[in-house]
């Protein structure tokens, strides 16, 4: 087992990405290569950065990867506001 697999934040990030995939499945087909792809990539980036950062030797490096993950989270949350009314 890898170190990141024990982290609750990583487990939550995986669930979050699954939810983003489910929500974006309801987006119009014309968004498939636009907003849908952007949101999915950003959602996956959260858990990937947590995993990569957990393998770094220094905590300072891990913190930097967590900051990047938070930025990806903000990107997804902001992008979810672009829903057709």
CNS distance restraints for C-alpha pairs under 8 A (distance, minus, plus):
assign (resid   1 and name CA) (resid   5 and name CA) 6.69 0.50 0.50
assign (resid   2 and name CA) (resid   6 and name CA) 7.48 0.50 0.50
assign (resid   3 and name CA) (resid   7 and name CA) 7.29 0.50 0.50
assign (resid   3 and name CA) (resid  54 and name CA) 6.77 0.50 0.50
assign (resid   3 and name CA) (resid  55 and name CA) 7.43 0.50 0.50
assign (resid   4 and name CA) (resid  10 and name CA) 6.53 0.50 0.50
assign (resid   4 and name CA) (resid  50 and name CA) 7.15 0.50 0.50
assign (resid   4 and name CA) (resid  51 and name CA) 5.21 0.50 0.50
assign (resid   4 and name CA) (resid  54 and name CA) 5.86 0.50 0.50
assign (resid   4 and name CA) (resid  55 and name CA) 7.81 0.50 0.50
assign (resid   5 and name CA) (resid  10 and name CA) 6.81 0.50 0.50
assign (resid   5 and name CA) (resid  11 and name CA) 7.17 0.50 0.50
assign (resid   5 and name CA) (resid  51 and name CA) 7.93 0.50 0.50
assign (resid   6 and name CA) (resid  10 and name CA) 7.86 0.50 0.50
assign (resid   6 and name CA) (resid  11 and name CA) 7.98 0.50 0.50
assign (resid   7 and name CA) (resid  11 and name CA) 6.55 0.50 0.50
assign (resid   8 and name CA) (resid  12 and name CA) 6.18 0.50 0.50
assign (resid   9 and name CA) (resid  13 and name CA) 6.12 0.50 0.50
assign (resid  10 and name CA) (resid  14 and name CA) 6.32 0.50 0.50
assign (resid  10 and name CA) (resid  47 and name CA) 5.52 0.50 0.50
assign (resid  10 and name CA) (resid  50 and name CA) 6.29 0.50 0.50
assign (resid  10 and name CA) (resid  51 and name CA) 7.18 0.50 0.50
assign (resid  11 and name CA) (resid  15 and name CA) 6.50 0.50 0.50
assign (resid  12 and name CA) (resid  16 and name CA) 6.06 0.50 0.50
assign (resid  13 and name CA) (resid  17 and name CA) 6.17 0.50 0.50
assign (resid  13 and name CA) (resid  43 and name CA) 7.76 0.50 0.50
assign (resid  13 and name CA) (resid  44 and name CA) 7.95 0.50 0.50
assign (resid  13 and name CA) (resid  46 and name CA) 6.24 0.50 0.50
assign (resid  13 and name CA) (resid  47 and name CA) 5.21 0.50 0.50
assign (resid  14 and name CA) (resid  18 and name CA) 6.36 0.50 0.50
assign (resid  14 and name CA) (resid  44 and name CA) 7.61 0.50 0.50
assign (resid  14 and name CA) (resid  47 and name CA) 6.16 0.50 0.50
assign (resid  15 and name CA) (resid  19 and name CA) 6.28 0.50 0.50
assign (resid  16 and name CA) (resid  20 and name CA) 6.21 0.50 0.50
assign (resid  16 and name CA) (resid  43 and name CA) 7.14 0.50 0.50
assign (resid  17 and name CA) (resid  21 and name CA) 6.23 0.50 0.50
assign (resid  17 and name CA) (resid  40 and name CA) 7.07 0.50 0.50
assign (resid  17 and name CA) (resid  43 and name CA) 4.94 0.50 0.50
assign (resid  17 and name CA) (resid  44 and name CA) 5.75 0.50 0.50
assign (resid  18 and name CA) (resid  22 and name CA) 6.30 0.50 0.50
assign (resid  19 and name CA) (resid  23 and name CA) 6.14 0.50 0.50
assign (resid  20 and name CA) (resid  24 and name CA) 5.99 0.50 0.50
assign (resid  20 and name CA) (resid  39 and name CA) 7.29 0.50 0.50
assign (resid  20 and name CA) (resid  40 and name CA) 6.51 0.50 0.50
assign (resid  20 and name CA) (resid  43 and name CA) 6.86 0.50 0.50
assign (resid  21 and name CA) (resid  25 and name CA) 6.21 0.50 0.50
assign (resid  21 and name CA) (resid  40 and name CA) 6.33 0.50 0.50
assign (resid  22 and name CA) (resid  26 and name CA) 7.38 0.50 0.50
assign (resid  23 and name CA) (resid  27 and name CA) 7.42 0.50 0.50
assign (resid  24 and name CA) (resid  36 and name CA) 5.70 0.50 0.50
assign (resid  24 and name CA) (resid  39 and name CA) 7.93 0.50 0.50
assign (resid  24 and name CA) (resid  40 and name CA) 7.88 0.50 0.50
assign (resid  27 and name CA) (resid  31 and name CA) 6.55 0.50 0.50
assign (resid  27 and name CA) (resid  32 and name CA) 7.68 0.50 0.50
assign (resid  27 and name CA) (resid  36 and name CA) 7.13 0.50 0.50
assign (resid  27 and name CA) (resid  83 and name CA) 7.87 0.50 0.50
assign (resid  28 and name CA) (resid  32 and name CA) 7.29 0.50 0.50
assign (resid  30 and name CA) (resid  34 and name CA) 7.73 0.50 0.50
assign (resid  31 and name CA) (resid  35 and name CA) 5.47 0.50 0.50
assign (resid  31 and name CA) (resid  36 and name CA) 5.68 0.50 0.50
assign (resid  31 and name CA) (resid  37 and name CA) 7.90 0.50 0.50
assign (resid  32 and name CA) (resid  36 and name CA) 5.17 0.50 0.50
assign (resid  32 and name CA) (resid  37 and name CA) 6.17 0.50 0.50
assign (resid  33 and name CA) (resid  37 and name CA) 5.36 0.50 0.50
assign (resid  33 and name CA) (resid  38 and name CA) 7.91 0.50 0.50
assign (resid  34 and name CA) (resid  38 and name CA) 6.24 0.50 0.50
assign (resid  35 and name CA) (resid  39 and name CA) 6.05 0.50 0.50
assign (resid  35 and name CA) (resid  79 and name CA) 7.33 0.50 0.50
assign (resid  36 and name CA) (resid  40 and name CA) 6.16 0.50 0.50
assign (resid  37 and name CA) (resid  41 and name CA) 6.01 0.50 0.50
assign (resid  38 and name CA) (resid  42 and name CA) 6.17 0.50 0.50
assign (resid  39 and name CA) (resid  43 and name CA) 6.03 0.50 0.50
assign (resid  39 and name CA) (resid  75 and name CA) 7.50 0.50 0.50
assign (resid  39 and name CA) (resid  76 and name CA) 5.34 0.50 0.50
assign (resid  39 and name CA) (resid  79 and name CA) 6.63 0.50 0.50
assign (resid  39 and name CA) (resid  80 and name CA) 7.88 0.50 0.50
assign (resid  40 and name CA) (resid  44 and name CA) 6.16 0.50 0.50
assign (resid  41 and name CA) (resid  45 and name CA) 6.09 0.50 0.50
assign (resid  42 and name CA) (resid  46 and name CA) 6.68 0.50 0.50
assign (resid  42 and name CA) (resid  72 and name CA) 5.13 0.50 0.50
assign (resid  42 and name CA) (resid  73 and name CA) 7.06 0.50 0.50
assign (resid  42 and name CA) (resid  75 and name CA) 6.77 0.50 0.50
assign (resid  42 and name CA) (resid  76 and name CA) 6.22 0.50 0.50
assign (resid  43 and name CA) (resid  47 and name CA) 7.64 0.50 0.50
assign (resid  43 and name CA) (resid  72 and name CA) 6.64 0.50 0.50
assign (resid  43 and name CA) (resid  73 and name CA) 6.64 0.50 0.50
assign (resid  43 and name CA) (resid  76 and name CA) 6.39 0.50 0.50
assign (resid  44 and name CA) (resid  48 and name CA) 6.37 0.50 0.50
assign (resid  45 and name CA) (resid  49 and name CA) 5.94 0.50 0.50
assign (resid  45 and name CA) (resid  69 and name CA) 6.64 0.50 0.50
assign (resid  45 and name CA) (resid  72 and name CA) 6.51 0.50 0.50
assign (resid  46 and name CA) (resid  50 and name CA) 6.41 0.50 0.50
assign (resid  46 and name CA) (resid  68 and name CA) 7.72 0.50 0.50
assign (resid  46 and name CA) (resid  69 and name CA) 4.38 0.50 0.50
assign (resid  46 and name CA) (resid  70 and name CA) 7.11 0.50 0.50
assign (resid  46 and name CA) (resid  72 and name CA) 5.93 0.50 0.50
assign (resid  46 and name CA) (resid  73 and name CA) 6.56 0.50 0.50
assign (resid  47 and name CA) (resid  51 and name CA) 6.09 0.50 0.50
assign (resid  47 and name CA) (resid  69 and name CA) 7.28 0.50 0.50
assign (resid  48 and name CA) (resid  52 and name CA) 6.08 0.50 0.50
assign (resid  49 and name CA) (resid  53 and name CA) 5.85 0.50 0.50
assign (resid  49 and name CA) (resid  65 and name CA) 5.43 0.50 0.50
assign (resid  49 and name CA) (resid  66 and name CA) 6.67 0.50 0.50
assign (resid  49 and name CA) (resid  68 and name CA) 6.90 0.50 0.50
assign (resid  49 and name CA) (resid  69 and name CA) 5.66 0.50 0.50
assign (resid  50 and name CA) (resid  54 and name CA) 6.10 0.50 0.50
assign (resid  50 and name CA) (resid  62 and name CA) 7.78 0.50 0.50
assign (resid  50 and name CA) (resid  65 and name CA) 6.29 0.50 0.50
assign (resid  50 and name CA) (resid  66 and name CA) 5.91 0.50 0.50
assign (resid  50 and name CA) (resid  69 and name CA) 6.65 0.50 0.50
assign (resid  51 and name CA) (resid  55 and name CA) 6.83 0.50 0.50
assign (resid  52 and name CA) (resid  56 and name CA) 7.11 0.50 0.50
assign (resid  52 and name CA) (resid  65 and name CA) 7.35 0.50 0.50
assign (resid  53 and name CA) (resid  61 and name CA) 6.52 0.50 0.50
assign (resid  53 and name CA) (resid  62 and name CA) 4.31 0.50 0.50
assign (resid  53 and name CA) (resid  63 and name CA) 7.42 0.50 0.50
assign (resid  53 and name CA) (resid  64 and name CA) 7.60 0.50 0.50
assign (resid  53 and name CA) (resid  65 and name CA) 5.06 0.50 0.50
assign (resid  53 and name CA) (resid  66 and name CA) 7.05 0.50 0.50
assign (resid  54 and name CA) (resid  62 and name CA) 5.77 0.50 0.50
assign (resid  55 and name CA) (resid  62 and name CA) 7.77 0.50 0.50
assign (resid  56 and name CA) (resid  61 and name CA) 6.16 0.50 0.50
assign (resid  56 and name CA) (resid  62 and name CA) 6.07 0.50 0.50
assign (resid  57 and name CA) (resid  61 and name CA) 7.40 0.50 0.50
assign (resid  58 and name CA) (resid  62 and name CA) 6.67 0.50 0.50
assign (resid  59 and name CA) (resid  63 and name CA) 6.11 0.50 0.50
assign (resid  60 and name CA) (resid  64 and name CA) 6.40 0.50 0.50
assign (resid  61 and name CA) (resid  65 and name CA) 6.52 0.50 0.50
assign (resid  62 and name CA) (resid  66 and name CA) 6.28 0.50 0.50
assign (resid  63 and name CA) (resid  67 and name CA) 6.21 0.50 0.50
assign (resid  64 and name CA) (resid  68 and name CA) 6.42 0.50 0.50
assign (resid  65 and name CA) (resid  69 and name CA) 6.22 0.50 0.50
assign (resid  66 and name CA) (resid  70 and name CA) 6.20 0.50 0.50
assign (resid  67 and name CA) (resid  71 and name CA) 6.30 0.50 0.50
assign (resid  68 and name CA) (resid  72 and name CA) 6.39 0.50 0.50
assign (resid  69 and name CA) (resid  73 and name CA) 6.28 0.50 0.50
assign (resid  70 and name CA) (resid  74 and name CA) 6.27 0.50 0.50
assign (resid  71 and name CA) (resid  75 and name CA) 6.25 0.50 0.50
assign (resid  72 and name CA) (resid  76 and name CA) 6.36 0.50 0.50
assign (resid  73 and name CA) (resid  77 and name CA) 6.25 0.50 0.50
assign (resid  74 and name CA) (resid  78 and name CA) 6.02 0.50 0.50
assign (resid  75 and name CA) (resid  79 and name CA) 6.03 0.50 0.50
assign (resid  76 and name CA) (resid  80 and name CA) 6.18 0.50 0.50
assign (resid  77 and name CA) (resid  81 and name CA) 7.16 0.50 0.50
assign (resid  78 and name CA) (resid  82 and name CA) 7.74 0.50 0.50
